[in-house]
Amino acid sequence: MDNIENKVIVITGASSGLGEASAKALSAKGAIIVLAARRLERINALVEEFSKNGKKALAVQTDVTNFTQMQSLIEEAVKKFGKIDVLLNNAGIMPSTPMMDCDVTTWNQVINVNINGVLNGIAAVLPYFKEQKSGHIINVSSVAAHKIGKGSGIYSATKTAVRAISEGLRMEAKDYNIRTTIISPGVIDTELPNASGVPDQLTKQFYQAVAIPADSFARVIEFAISQPEEVDINEILFRPTRQEY
Ligand SMILES: NC(=O)c1ccc[n+]([C@@H]2O[C@H](COP(=O)([O-])OP(=O)(O)OC[C@H]3O[C@@H](n4cnc5c(N)ncnc54)[C@H](OP(=O)(O)O)[C@@H]3O)[C@@H](O)[C@H]2O)c1
């Protein structure tokens, strides 16, 4: 694929799953990757791996819910590499949140990471993109923004918000030559169902039966990024072939 080499790509949630797979695939194609996550040792290890392969990369410990940290991430990327071409707003969580449990603390966590995290990324990078008169913001939504499952109303709500935010941004960003993409994956084999404690049995079984590898997501990201500047891929929804939901 053309148009990926030497692009500076900031990826949140780069320490595992879809973010890690994208970082590896894009680095292999010659992109300069700025990896953000809370688990510093994991993103440092990836930088080391990329450097051994002769590729440039930087790890910045970042909590996406903290706007100051998101601003520092963007500043460090620009300071080190002189520009940013793409922000992949990928960090997200999916703890079990049945409405009947009324676990408001967990609901707020999901809202904070999945919605405010994305908004923080947008607000941190937009000043640079506006000045550059170019840039590409990719926001990770989900099939859960298109289908609502019993027990996942809160998660679906956050991923629906990501779609609404991205579409609103798309229209406003036109004046600045900024591109916006929503990627809505189906079930992919990552730490997502396990990361926030013990997954409920149904989710675990569903993932075991249906999930496809994370490189499927990386290929979709490559497709969106590799388009010529005049082409704006706005939305992609994809699933495992065997996934009905
Ligand atoms: N896998 C799927 O089936 C699927 C389907 C549709 C959509 N998605 C979406 O894809 C995205 C990536 O998820 P994944 O499947 O790759 O899951 P994952 O393996 O659990 O990865 C989630 C990533 O988000 C990061 N993260 C979580 N909270 C964070 C915070 N407060 N600040 C910074 N980073 C944070 C984690 O890093 P640290 O813990 O190190 O901070 C980790 O790198 C999420 O937005 C998810 O909703 C996934």
The ligand as an ORCA input file, in Angstrom:
! r2SCAN-3c Opt
* xyz 0 1
  N     -12.262     -6.404     20.016
  C     -13.482     -6.192     19.581
  O     -14.251     -7.141     19.357
  C     -13.966     -4.799     19.306
  C     -15.123     -4.635     18.553
  C     -15.601     -3.351     18.303
  C     -14.910     -2.249     18.798
  N     -13.801     -2.438     19.558
  C     -13.108     -1.241     20.066
  O     -11.749     -1.297     19.684
  C     -10.976     -0.514     20.583
  C      -9.742     -1.294     21.010
  O     -10.147     -2.390     21.820
  P      -9.441     -3.809     21.766
  O     -10.435     -4.771     21.267
  O      -8.130     -3.739     21.104
  O      -9.298     -4.096     23.344
  P      -8.018     -4.229     24.289
  O      -7.100     -5.287     23.787
  O      -8.563     -4.363     25.658
  O      -7.298     -2.812     24.117
  C      -7.816     -1.658     24.697
  C      -6.731     -0.596     24.707
  O      -7.266      0.600     25.281
  C      -6.349      1.085     26.228
  N      -7.029      1.856     27.262
  C      -8.082      1.513     28.045
  N      -8.384      2.507     28.898
  C      -7.498      3.510     28.632
  C      -7.278      4.808     29.172
  N      -8.039      5.300     30.194
  N      -6.272      5.570     28.653
  C      -5.497      5.085     27.672
  N      -5.656      3.885     27.110
  C      -6.632      3.100     27.597
  C      -5.634     -0.137     26.793
  O      -4.338      0.242     27.226
  P      -3.865      0.383     28.751
  O      -4.707     -0.540     29.570
  O      -2.423      0.015     28.712
  O      -4.083      1.830     29.063
  C      -5.529     -0.997     25.541
  O      -4.352     -0.676     24.824
  C     -11.904     -0.126     21.723
  O     -12.361      1.187     21.528
  C     -13.066     -1.103     21.578
  O     -14.261     -0.614     22.114
  C     -13.296     -3.676     19.796
*
